[in-house]
Amino acid sequence: MSAPHLGAQATQLPPLPTLAPRSGEATIAVHDEGDHLAVYMAPAPLGVLVPVLAPDTPTTVWDAMGQLLPSGAALPSAGEALEGRPTATIPASLRAHPRVLLAAGHEWVLCAEDGVHATLFARRASTVLRAVHATVAHLVSGSATPAHRIDPRILGRLSRPSFRGAHRLRLDSRDRCLWVRSPGATVALTPDARGTWRIVS
């Protein structure tokens, strides 16, 4: 992936990975775009992400036809998104780039790029951390182990902006490992007795 753009004057956002993840895999990349952070996620568990991003605050969600969905309604998938432009809530550097909008909350906007990728534009690093945690937890929920907590060192690494490329995660059900391949390093995580995926030392 190329370096992130530099804010409101940018003409192009960083490209997404060229291939969608296979089953048991995920891609996460965080970019610092000046007035906000952009988090690229694939696959995007939208039904998990939105409740995590806004558990106690109002969230606006649209269906495929552009109609507002009532609170508690099923969320659209990335491929069923709609064109929407609530420009008051979209960061300045995003307004020049048409996006397929899925949901918007306080200081964040969730968009679909295509059938599997989603992008979260957020003002706060804590919002990014919650989204990354939800994406990784969704991935490991497909394992045979009941472990669902994630080593905070890995969450911190995945949530920090990087100019070096995307993180690629792969759940290996045979050896019960979660492999995290980052630019310059690859680590394996296994579930411990307390139900947390920890880095293998």
Secondary structure, 3 states (H helix, E strand, C coil): CCCCCCCCCCCCCCCCCCCCCCCCEEEEEEEECCCCEEEEEECCCHHHHHHHHCCCCCCEEECCCCCECCCCCCCCCHHHCEECCCHHHCCHHHCCCCCEEEEEECCEEEEECCCCCEEEEECCHHHHHHHHHHHHHHHHCCCCCCCCEECHHHHHHHHCCCCCCCEEEEEECCCCEEEEEECCEEEEEEECCCCEEEECC
